[in-house]
């Protein structure tokens, strides 16, 4: 089936990466990296199994990529504004 073809995972990763352009903020980039890594592992023959194993691999790779992106490019100091008074307070 389609889930066991390596280039489908890589193409899906690039499509998901294209969504990052429409919604910047590293929202979809972790999923894109997870799909590409899953495709590479499948293409190299490291993975061979059913869809449950592939989806689990995709989820774990996406989570690791998201955590790595969050640590390296996460919220920078000064990026979040904290309001200490309300405009309606007099």
Phi, psi and omega in degrees: 000180186291334183285347180260010178261123188295320184288340176292319178295318180292318177297320178296323177297319178291324177294317178294323176296327175294330176294334179297331177293324180282329180229075183294155180133016180061035179279308184265349186294325177296319177294321179295316178296319178299320179292319180293318179296320177298318177296320179294315179297323178291320179292326179281351179087008179289323179256136170206114183181189181279184182294331180296317179294321181291319179292323176296317177297316178300317181294317181293316178297321179294318179295316179296318179295319180295317179296318179296318178295321181294321180287322183274325185232024185291204182294123180272155180295132182091354181282331182257126179269128178252121180270130180255352174216157182266148180294335181274351178284132179239000000 
